Amino acid sequence: MEHASIWLWAASLAPLALLLFLMIARGWGAAEAGALGWLVASVTALTVFHLRLDAVGLQTVKGVVEAVTIVYVILSAILIYEVAKEADAFTPFQRGMTRMFVHPLLQVMAIGWVFASFLQGITGFGVPIAVCAPLLVGIGVRPLHAVVIALVGHAWNNTFGTLSAAWIGMRQVTHLSPADSATTAIQTSLLLWMVNLVGGLTICWLYGRLRGLREGLPAVAVISLAHGGVMLALSQWDDTLNGFAAGLVGLVVVAGLARLPLYRRPSRVVNSPVFEEGESAGVAAPPAQAAPSTPEPGGASPGAGVRGRATVAMASAGEPGARAPAMSLNTAFIPYSTLLAVTGVVLLIGPLKDVLSRPTVDVRFPAVTTGLGFTTPASTSKLVLLTHAGTLLLVTAAISYVLYRRKGHLRDAAWRPILSGTVEKAIGPTIAVVTLVAMASVMQGSGQADVLATKVAAWTSGIYLLLAPYIGVFGTFITGSNLSGNLLFGAFQQTTAQAGGLSTANVLSAQTTGGALGTMISPSKILLGTTTAGIGGREGQVLRRTLPLTLVTTALVGLPLFLLARTNG
């Protein structure tokens, strides 16, 4: 019986093992690896778990439906990029950022850590990656590093961010008492504070190794104190605004740091590996020089970008010789300031949010039972049309287009290249997201995901607190979000803790912190970054850099919980 159990676990592991091997070792893109992963998961479901063919098809359709919500974000994020690119907003953005943040490391932290954290606090669903990766490329950061930095910088805010969606979801499935909820919130905040600190230090290390750490340590200490301190304080007061408030305070703090003499002088790091050659000094190119590299999402060749546009958009179709006025930093930032305004109005005004949340598209799926007795209950995939992150991005793109057009930075027919560029660049990521989510859906519906988690818990009962965060990582990896991972494994983690005599607060804080860390290796989020940074097809290279950091940081999360349990035991 034990041999049969091991065989079942090995068969369940096969789709994920193949996916990681193809993306990391072979350098495959997510679209190709995801398609083969779905095929292996489906064959395993049919032959090993004895799931009927129609049920495999049903789970695949369920995955496709769920993928639509991610694709919606991708399309809308690319559309915002295309609007900004057509308006030639990246060049003035770079020049404005280098004037505001003289020190190049502070530039990188301001966008890839602080601004990404703020966006995660209010929107989430991959928006921080889709927005910040091209912004980093716009200030001269290498596209691959831009994606990695955005993934690392936003991860810590994935539990209390997105107006605490992941945290609230975990509370719903575990039915925590007020006392247990308060204890879990404190421990989760402390663990996420550690993740935040590791993220800031990692960005400094990427920028300039030991010298980068020395230059960035004061800023990291102050920013992390703001992020972590606010998160910890609000964890006992308002779990809805927790991540948003922490991100907002971080923006204020980094603006203040930019005025300190320490960060008003040039960096001592020469030829930082995160910057394109010639960009690491953090000085904007004068107007007569060629514009810096601009990200080109979904380029035909990996890493290919386009140089900044040599010409300025015409003021109007009727004045072919006229030039648009010089673009200021505020104008260049229109898409992102608009996004903040739109999300703030929609999500923070309670009555308005309630009204806009009513129109939904619901797709119901029946329960599925395999020949081995694994049952997936009936479920409903719901798309909240007007408050979805994709809608907020779409509205932002439309408003940005109108504002750029009124200011003379877009021609009359600019919508044509914007739309064609959006469609062209979205094809590859759409295929990848659909196949990856379909694979995860088949694994969940056939019992493969349950077997993997259950066996790990059974085989590691003595050191379970060391490994509990890895189940959170696994949940985010296969579902694409900390919220979904908490909904999938939250109750399982709680039951395992109770059966093993462990603290529920310890295990659940490990679950959701691991889920936050899992966003650094989530294929769907990596896809958002590679698409908007112009390196489509290089998802494996990103994963190769974020996976070791994720595994090591997850171990650091489990260690204090394990030692605390041993001390109390």
Buried (B, 14 or more C-beta within 10 A) or exposed (E): EEEEEEEBBEBBBBBBEBBBEBBBEEBBBBBBBBBBBBBBBBBBBBEBBBBBEEBBEBBBBBBBBBBBBBBBBBBBBBBBBBBBBBBBBBBBBBBBBBEBBBBBBBBBBBBBBBBBBBBBBBBBBBBBBBBBBBBBBBBBBBBBBBBBBBBBBBBBBBBBBBBBBBBBBBBEBBEBEEEBBBBBBBBBBBBBBBBBBBBBBBBBBBBBEEBBBEBBEEBBEBBBBBBBBBBBBBBEEEBBBBBBBBBBBBBEBBEEBBEBEEBEEEBEBEEBEBBBEEBBBBBBBEEEEEBBBBBBBBBEEBBEBBEBBEEBBBBBEEEEEEEBEEBEBEBBBBBBBBBBEBBEEBBBEEEBBEEBBEEEEEBEBEEBBBEEEBEBEEBEBEBBBBBBBBBBBBBBBBBBBBBBBEBBBBBEEBBEEBEEBBBBBBEBBBBBBBBBBBBBBBBBBBBBBBBBBBBBBEEBEEEBBBBBBBBBBBBBBBBBBBBBBBBBBBBBBBBBBEEEEBBBBBBBBBBBBBBBBBBBBBBBBBBBBBBBBBBBBBBBBBBBBBBEBBEEBBBBBBEBBBEBBEEEE
